[in-house]
Amino acid sequence: MVSILIPSRNEKYLINTINDILLKATGNFEIIVILDGYIEPQLKPSKNLKIIYHKEPLGTRKSINEAIKLAKGEYIFKTDAHCMFSDGFDQILSRDYEKGTVTTLSRYSLDPDTWTKFKGPISYEYIAYPFDGRKRIGGLTPKKWVGPNGNDSNDLFWMEKQRRNILIDEIQTCNGACWFLEKKLFEEFGGMDERLWSFHIDAVELGFKAWLSGGKLLINKNAWHAHWWKSEKKRTVKLNWDVMGSVAAYSTWYWMNDQWPKQKRSFEWFIEKFWPIPGWPDNWRAERDRFEKPILIEATA
């Protein structure tokens, strides 16, 4: 069984996402929706659908951890509440799964009004260099690979074309709209770190946990998902930029200084494996060593 988790905070396309999964999933699955701080009147529990209500919002990470404790599936597939999928995506992920890995799917953009995909697929992203002179530390966030050197061309899909014949490939990182792994492995990772409130580095955390524990982060191009186009302004969650900046800085310090107690590989091993990485200078170690441990602003939602 695949347990499909959908954390939701006032998501206007939640019903569309659920209906798309019910239409496209072809294996044995359950859907667990976490309504974080609100009630969706259209949702009714059914054979394949479980609903968790939070009277007060707890945040994405706590919601995911809670849902996984209730999940009955051998596998976990987390998705955002504004996504569509290819036919049989759940069985393809299960069929192709390699133990010890976290897997994501190629990504298109989604037009939610017509519920159609466009612009894509995007499969390759790299870890952005966090010390780039900006006032606020951007963190070890995913950045789209563009052109032969990653950031010097208008050829948005250069890497996708170069590696189009590799249907399951190793990747540095992903944007986190969806990810798939064994429930047992997620539990071995210790779940999502609930101190790191900001949702924009969820996949970075899982990617590092996969690579540094001795596993891999993979892209499976045999299936795809389409995600609400990022440039849309109709967002439903107000972003707390102070907390996001604090979390990004702390997460940068945490991973670059090998603070995760369960890791078997070092951060330097990760960088050397994927070197050269666009935007990363040869003296990145010196910059890391000058970066003092930041204060983490924790938030609950």
Secondary structure, 3 states (H helix, E strand, C coil): CEEEEEEECCCCCHHHHHHHHHHHCCCCEEEEEEEECCCCCCCCCCCCEEEEEECCCCCHHHHHHHHHHHCCCCEEEEECCCEEECCCHHHHHHHHCCCCEEEEEEEEEEECCCCEEEEEEECCEEECCCCCCCCCCCCCCEEECECCCCECCCCCCHHHHHCCCCCEEECCCCCCCEEEEEHHHHHHHCCCCCCCCCHHHHHHHHHHHHHHCCCEEEEEEEEEEEEECCCCCCCCCCCCHHHHHHHHHHHHHHHHCCCCCCCCCCHHHHHHHHCCCCCCCCCHHHHHHHCCCCCCCCCCC
